[in-house]
Amino acid sequence: MDEADITKGKIAFVAPVARLLMEKKVGDEAILKLARDNRVFKIVAIAYG
């Protein structure tokens, strides 16, 4: 399993927000639906490593 480390800005690939962002590319938007509202994320950069 992918190692999450919040101090390094890394989240596990199985985290809901990570799964939401999979297959997205720069310029895309992703909407995370929460109990009380939605959060919109705009992809501005992608880094691997």
Buried (B, 14 or more C-beta within 10 A) or exposed (E): EEEEEEEEEEBEEEEEEBEBBEEBEEEEEBEEEEEEEEEEBEEEEEEEE
